[in-house]
Amino acid sequence: MAQKKAFEVETWLGRPDPKIVIVLLYGPDRGLVAERGKTFAERTGLPLDDPFSVVKLDGAEVERGDGRLLDEARTVPMFSDRRLLWVRNAAGQKGLADDVKALIAEPPRDAILLIEAGDLKKGAALRSVVEAGEAAIALPCYADEGRDIDAVIDDELRKAGMTMPLEARQALRRNLGGDRLASRGEIQKLVLYAQGQAEITLDDVKTMTGDVSGQSFDDAVDAVLEGRIADFDAAFTRQTQGGAPAFLALAGAMRQFQTIHAMRGAMEESGRNAASIVAGHRPPVFFAKRKLVEKTLERWNGQAIERALARLQSAVLQTRRRPDLAPALARQALLGIALESARFNQR
């Protein structure tokens, strides 16, 4: 059967079998599925920004039954030796499983099919079809364990040219896991905070990921999510005048938007509503904030969330370069997001 155990996936992706033309990545860790999908796509050597070489489709789009996936798989490439068909947000769509079954029976000569799916249980049509195929492989992606988390930490530290003592690593590891994108986002945020240092210290980790970080700015962050401009300004001013570092407001907002980004992806992938996603989230969302998070999920799409995260990351860099202007810079970034949220409320 064409499948791998979870611990074998990284090794296979390091040296993909060239005879495999259909790759299914699936599992509950949406971030890990997406990260490994990108890794495999890069391994093909095709320019990922070239629409003639890489065709990106949504699982729901394939499910319409217009035969587009099969047509794309049979299309002769014009500007490269082969093409990559990249299907995201796949689930239990019967139409997609039927198309994949047809492609397994007659493998495409000039195309590679990459499918990113959610948690497919044993016996699910798409998973069963791929596992039974000779030119196909199913790769499970489950929540990171300690060894996997260390590998992600090492990867981000290597990119930044930084080190981290054991006590800091242990403290950081306790706050990671469950979703690869969220974990990597936390590490990147920490690296961003410690920019200019050779080593990330335990104090840095406590500031960025500890339980206390950003808690005093909860009211301000909540106001940002709801688009309550005056309430945000009052809460932010109260905390900064009381001596709380403005940077913690940015950290709290980043943590909130990273969680919402992961939830929004799960919502789009599964087709479930916001209330269902929030109710099933792990770790659980605090009951007093569930309605706020649900409303944010309904109003903010993936692109808007990514814009907010980019704005916050830029503000973090600016506050590190100009700590004397940190309150003004943080206020400006958060106010901009609050204004966007207010506009969403008016639609």
N, C-alpha and C positions, 0 to 999 in steps of 0.2 A: 504494500500500500504506500502511496506517495504522501508521506507525512513525516514530520519531525517532532521530537519531544521538545518541550519548552526550552530546556537547557542547551539544545543542539542548534537553535535557530541562529544565534549570533555567529557561530562557526560556519554555518551554511551560507549566510549572507556575506561572510568574508570571502568566500570562493564559491559563488553560485554555479550550479551545474548548467553548462551551456545547452544541454539537451532539453531543459525545462523551459517551456514557453508560456505556461500559465502558473502564476504565483498567487496564492491566497494567503493574506495575513489577517488573522482574526483574533478576537479576545476582548475581555472587559476593559483592559487598559487602553483607552482610545489614544492617549499620548504616545504610548509605545508602538501601537500599530502605525500611527502616522510617521513616527520617527524612522521606523524600520522600512516603511514604504518609500520614504525619501532616500534612504540608504540604498535600497535595491534599485530605484530609478536612476540614481547617480552611477551605479555599477554598470548600467547598460551603455554608458558612454555617450548617450544621446543628449543634445542640448535641451534641457528641460523647459526653456522659455520659447522654444520653437514650436508653434502650433502645427507645423507640417510634419514634425517628427514625433511629437508627444501630444496625444489626444486625451484630454481629461473629461471624464464623464461622471455623472452622479448616479448612484444606484437606482434612485427613483426615475431618472431619465431613461435608463436602460429598460426598466420595468414597463414602460409605456407600450412595449411590444411592436415598435415600428421597425425592428430589425437593424437598428443602427449599429449595434455592437458587431454583429456578424458582417455587415457591410464594411465597417472600418477594418475588421480583421482581414478581409479579402482584398482590400485596396492595395495596389502596388505603390510603394514609396517613390516619391519623385526626387527627393533631395538627400536621401540616405539609404543605407542598405536595408534598414528595417525601421519599424515604428513601434512606439510604446503606447499601448492603450491602458490608461490609468483610471480605474473605476473606484470612486470613494463613496463612503457612507452606504455600503452594501449591508443588507440584512438578510431576512428570509425570503427575499423576492423569488417567486417561482419562475417568472420570466427570465431573470438573470441566470438562474440555475439551468434552465433549459438551453439558453444560449451557450453557456459554458460547456454543457454536455455535448452540444453539437460541435464546438471547437475542439474538444478533446477527441471526439471521434474522427475529426479531420483537422489536425493541428495546423494553424496558419504558418506559412513559410516565411512571411515577411513581417511578422508582428509578434510582440510579446504582450501578454495580458497580465496586468498587475491589479489585484482587487484588494481593497482595504475594507474589512467588515467588522461588525460588532461581535458580541459574544455569541458564537454559533454553537449550540449544544450538539452533542454527539447525535447523529441521525438527521441533523438539519440538511435540507436538500442540497444547498450549495456546497457545504463542507463534504458531504458524502460523495458528490459528483467529483470533486477535485481529488479527494483521497483515493478514489478508484481509478484515476487517470494515470497513464504512463508518462505523458509529457507535462504533468501538472504536479504541484506540491502544495500542501497545506501547512502553514507555519503558525502555531499558537503564540499569543502574546499575553502573558499574565503579569499581574502586579509585581513590581520589582521586589526582590529580596535584598538582604544585606550586601551580598557580593555585587549585585547589579547596581545598587545605589552607589557603592564605592567606585565602580567603573565610570558612572556618570560624573561624580565629583572629580575624579582624576582627569577626565576628559576636559571639563571646564577649567580646572586649574592649569592644565597644560596649555590650553589656548591663551589663558591670561598671563602665563609665565609666573604663577604664584605657587606658594606652598601653604600647607595648613598643618599645624601640630595635631597630634592624636586626640587630645582632649577637645579641641575645636571640632574635629571631624566627627567624634562620637556625639557631640551635642547637636551637630547639624543633621546627622543621620537619623536621629530620633524624630526629626520634624519632616522627614521625607518619606516617599513611598506611596503606592496606590495609583498614581498616574504619572507617567514618564514626563509629559510636557510640563505638568505642574512642578515636579521635582526639579527639572532642569531650569525652569523659570525662577524658582527660589534660589538656586545656586548662582545663576546669572545675576540676579538682583544683589546677592551678597558680594559677588566679584565687582559689580558696578560700584557698590558702596565702598569697597576697600581699594578702589583704583588708586594707583600711586604707591601702594604698599607692596613689599615683596612677600609678605606673609599675611594670611587672614587669621586673626586671633580669636580666642574664645569670646572676648568682649564683642567683637564684630558679629559673631554668630548670635550671641544673646540679644544684641540690639536689633538684628534683622529678623530673626526667626523665633525668639523666645516668646513665651506666653504673654509677657507684659508689653511687647512691642506694639505700638500703635493703639493699645486699648484706650488710652485717654482721649484719642481722637475718634472714637467710635461714632459719636454724635455727628461730627463733621463729615465723616465718610458716608454715613447713612443719608445725610442731607444732600451730599453730592449725587448719590444714586437716585434719589427722588427728585432732584432738580429744584430743591428748596434753597434758593440763592441766599436769602437773608439769614436763614437758620444756619447755613454753612458758615457764613461770614462771622456770625456771632460765636458759634462753637469753636471755630478755628482761632479767632482772636482771643477768646477766653483761655484756651490752652497755651498758646504761645506767650501770652502776657504772664501766665502762671509759671513760665520757665520750661515748658515741654518743648523739646527740639522739633522744629517744623518738619524735619526729615521723616519723623515717625508717622506723620500724616500721610506722606507719600508711600511709605512702606505699608501702612494699613490699607490704603487704597489699592496698591498693586496686589496685595494678597487677596483682597476681595474680588478684583477683576480677573485674576488668574483662576480663581475658583469658578466664577461665573462663566469664564471662557470655556472651561472644561465641561460645565453643565450644558452650555448652549450647544456645544458639539454633540454631546450625548442626546440632547433633545432633537437636533436635526437628523441625527443618525437613526434614531429609533422611531421618530414620528410621534413620541409621547408628548403630552402637554407639560407646561412648566411645573404645575403642582405635583405631577407624578415624578418628575425628575428630582425636584427638591425633596420630596418625601423619601425617595430611595437613595439619596446621596449619602456617601460615607467618606469622612465622619459626618454624623447628622448635623443639619443646620439647626442652630439654636431656635427654639419654637417661636420666640418673640420676633425673630427676623425672617421667618419663612415667607410672609406676605410680601415683604420688601424684595427679597431675592426673586420670588415668583414674578413680580411686576417687572423687575429689571430684565429677567430672562425673556419676557414677552416683548419688551420695548427695544432692547439692544440686540442687533444681529451680530454675527461673527466679525464682520469688517469694522463695525463701530467699536466693538470691544477691543479689537487690535489697535485701532487708532488711539483709544484711551490709554492702553498699555504703553504704546510708543511715546505718547505725551508724558506719561509718568516717568518712563525711563530717561527721557531727555532732561526732565526736571531734576532727577536724581543726580545726573552728571553735572548739571549746572550748579546745584547746591554744594557739591564736593569741590568744584572749582572756585566758587564764590560763597564761602560759608557766611560771610557778612550779609549777604543778600538772601540767605536761605528762606526766611519767612515770606518775603515778597515773591520769590520764585515759586515756592510751593503753593502759595495762595493763588498765583496766576494760573498755574497748571490745573489745580483742582477746580478753580472757578470756571475755567474753560470747559471742563468735563460736566460740571453742574449745569452750565448753560445748554450744553448739548442734550443733557437728560431732560431739561425743562422743555426743549423743543419737541422731544419725543412725546412728552406728556400731552402736547397740544394737538397731536395728529389724531 
